[in-house]
């Protein structure tokens, strides 16, 4: 029985282990992508609902010629609520991008090959859109 190891290259079990590790890193990366896309959907909902809420109450105020009043004759702070929702959505998205980048960098240190990250680019564009929505409500 020959128990010597061939010095010309890794044995079959080592190759199989390396392949499994590579696939594990890829699955982790894809999991991080799905998490980022979930944050994108949540943030986009907050941003769009906040913008819509602020604009709707602004429209009602313009039609009535006076601020919209709610229970106990209090003036609705629709602009504040809308701006807060936009701020929360945009901030959450930016934090999710930072978290994603840190996780992907950790995977790269473990051997993940560099690849195109479409979710990250889309999140960056939506974050910019959130900033524009906020600024448009503050200025106009």
GIHUTA-V237815 format. One record per pair of residues at least 24 apart in sequence whose ideal C-beta (glycine too) atoms are under 10 Angstrom apart, sorted by the first residue. I is the first residue (numbers start at 0). J is the second residue. D is the distance in Angstrom with one decimal. If there is no record, write none. Layout:
# GIHUTA-V237815
I_J_D ; I_J_D
This chain:
# GIHUTA-V237815
17_110_9.0 ; 20_109_8.2 ; 20_110_7.0 ; 21_110_7.2 ; 21_111_8.3 ; 21_112_8.2 ; 23_106_9.8 ; 23_109_9.2 ; 23_110_10.0 ; 23_111_9.8 ; 24_106_5.5 ; 24_107_8.9 ; 24_109_6.0 ; 24_110_6.2 ; 24_111_4.5 ; 24_112_8.4 ; 25_106_9.0 ; 25_111_7.3 ; 25_112_8.6 ; 25_114_9.1 ; 27_102_8.1 ; 27_103_9.3 ; 27_105_9.3 ; 27_106_5.9 ; 27_109_8.8 ; 27_111_7.9 ; 28_102_8.5 ; 28_103_6.6 ; 28_106_5.7 ; 28_107_9.3 ; 28_111_5.9 ; 28_112_9.5 ; 28_114_7.7 ; 28_116_8.8 ; 30_102_9.2 ; 31_98_8.7 ; 31_99_5.8 ; 31_100_9.7 ; 31_101_9.8 ; 31_102_5.0 ; 31_103_6.3 ; 31_105_9.7 ; 31_106_7.6 ; 31_116_9.5 ; 31_118_8.8 ; 31_119_10.0 ; 32_99_8.0 ; 32_103_8.9 ; 32_116_7.5 ; 32_117_8.4 ; 32_118_5.0 ; 32_119_8.6 ; 33_118_8.5 ; 34_95_7.7 ; 34_98_8.4 ; 34_99_7.3 ; 34_102_8.6 ; 34_118_9.3 ; 35_92_9.2 ; 35_95_5.8 ; 35_96_7.3 ; 35_98_8.3 ; 35_99_4.6 ; 35_100_9.6 ; 35_102_9.2 ; 35_103_9.4 ; 35_116_8.8 ; 35_118_4.8 ; 35_119_7.0 ; 35_121_9.0 ; 35_122_6.3 ; 36_95_9.6 ; 36_99_9.9 ; 36_117_9.6 ; 36_118_5.4 ; 36_121_8.2 ; 36_122_8.3 ; 37_95_8.6 ; 38_88_9.8 ; 38_91_6.4 ; 38_92_6.2 ; 38_93_9.9 ; 38_94_8.3 ; 38_95_3.6 ; 38_96_8.3 ; 38_98_8.5 ; 38_99_8.2 ; 38_118_9.5 ; 38_122_7.5 ; 39_91_9.8 ; 39_92_6.6 ; 39_95_7.5 ; 39_96_9.3 ; 39_118_7.0 ; 39_119_9.9 ; 39_121_6.5 ; 39_122_5.3 ; 39_125_6.2 ; 39_126_9.4 ; 40_125_9.9 ; 41_87_9.9 ; 41_88_7.5 ; 41_91_6.8 ; 41_92_8.3 ; 41_95_8.7 ; 42_85_9.7 ; 42_87_8.4 ; 42_88_4.3 ; 42_89_6.9 ; 42_90_8.6 ; 42_91_5.2 ; 42_92_3.8 ; 42_93_8.8 ; 42_94_9.6 ; 42_95_7.3 ; 42_96_9.9 ; 42_122_8.0 ; 42_125_6.7 ; 42_126_7.9 ; 42_129_7.2 ; 43_88_7.1 ; 43_92_8.0 ; 43_121_9.8 ; 43_122_9.5 ; 43_125_5.8 ; 43_128_8.5 ; 43_129_8.4 ; 44_84_9.2 ; 44_88_7.3 ; 45_83_9.4 ; 45_84_5.0 ; 45_85_7.2 ; 45_86_9.0 ; 45_87_5.6 ; 45_88_3.1 ; 45_89_8.2 ; 45_90_9.6 ; 45_91_7.2 ; 45_92_8.8 ; 45_129_8.6 ; 46_81_9.9 ; 46_84_7.3 ; 46_85_5.2 ; 46_86_9.2 ; 46_87_8.8 ; 46_88_4.0 ; 46_89_6.3 ; 46_91_9.6 ; 46_92_8.1 ; 46_125_7.4 ; 46_126_9.1 ; 46_128_7.1 ; 46_129_4.6 ; 46_130_9.7 ; 46_131_9.9 ; 46_132_5.9 ; 46_133_8.5 ; 47_84_9.1 ; 47_85_8.9 ; 47_88_8.3 ; 47_125_10.0 ; 47_128_9.4 ; 47_129_9.4 ; 47_132_8.2 ; 48_80_9.9 ; 48_81_8.3 ; 48_84_6.0 ; 48_85_9.0 ; 48_88_8.4 ; 49_77_9.8 ; 49_78_9.9 ; 49_80_7.3 ; 49_81_4.4 ; 49_82_6.9 ; 49_83_7.1 ; 49_84_2.8 ; 49_85_4.2 ; 49_86_8.0 ; 49_87_7.9 ; 49_88_6.7 ; 49_89_9.5 ; 49_129_9.0 ; 49_132_7.6 ; 49_133_8.7 ; 49_136_8.5 ; 50_81_6.4 ; 50_82_9.2 ; 50_84_8.1 ; 50_85_6.2 ; 50_88_9.5 ; 50_128_9.7 ; 50_129_8.9 ; 50_131_9.9 ; 50_132_4.8 ; 50_133_8.6 ; 50_135_8.1 ; 50_136_6.9 ; 51_81_7.9 ; 51_84_9.5 ; 52_77_5.9 ; 52_78_9.0 ; 52_80_6.2 ; 52_81_4.5 ; 52_82_9.7 ; 52_83_10.0 ; 52_84_6.9 ; 52_85_9.5 ; 53_77_5.7 ; 53_78_5.2 ; 53_79_8.7 ; 53_80_7.5 ; 53_81_2.8 ; 53_82_6.7 ; 53_83_9.8 ; 53_84_8.4 ; 53_85_8.0 ; 53_132_9.0 ; 53_133_9.8 ; 53_135_9.7 ; 53_136_5.3 ; 54_78_9.6 ; 54_81_7.6 ; 54_132_9.8 ; 54_135_9.4 ; 54_136_7.8 ; 54_139_9.7 ; 55_81_8.8 ; 56_80_8.6 ; 56_81_7.7 ; 57_81_8.7 ; 57_136_8.4 ; 57_139_8.9 ; 78_136_6.7 ; 78_137_8.9 ; 81_132_9.1 ; 81_133_9.3 ; 81_136_6.4 ; 82_132_9.3 ; 82_133_6.3 ; 82_136_5.9 ; 82_137_7.2 ; 84_132_9.9 ; 84_133_10.0 ; 85_128_10.0 ; 85_129_5.9 ; 85_130_8.8 ; 85_131_9.9 ; 85_132_5.4 ; 85_133_4.8 ; 85_134_9.7 ; 85_135_9.8 ; 85_136_7.2 ; 85_137_9.9 ; 86_129_8.3 ; 86_130_9.8 ; 86_133_6.5 ; 87_129_9.8 ; 88_125_8.9 ; 88_126_9.1 ; 88_129_5.9 ; 88_132_9.0 ; 88_133_9.6 ; 89_125_8.5 ; 89_126_5.7 ; 89_127_9.1 ; 89_128_8.6 ; 89_129_3.4 ; 89_130_6.3 ; 89_131_9.9 ; 89_132_8.1 ; 89_133_6.8 ; 90_126_9.2 ; 90_129_8.7 ; 91_126_9.8 ; 91_129_9.7 ; 92_122_5.8 ; 92_123_8.9 ; 92_125_6.3 ; 92_126_5.0 ; 92_128_9.8 ; 92_129_6.7 ; 93_122_8.5 ; 93_123_9.0 ; 93_126_5.5 ; 93_129_8.7 ; 93_130_9.6 ; 95_119_9.9 ; 95_122_6.9 ; 95_126_9.5 ; 96_122_5.1 ; 96_123_6.8 ; 96_125_9.9 ; 96_126_7.1
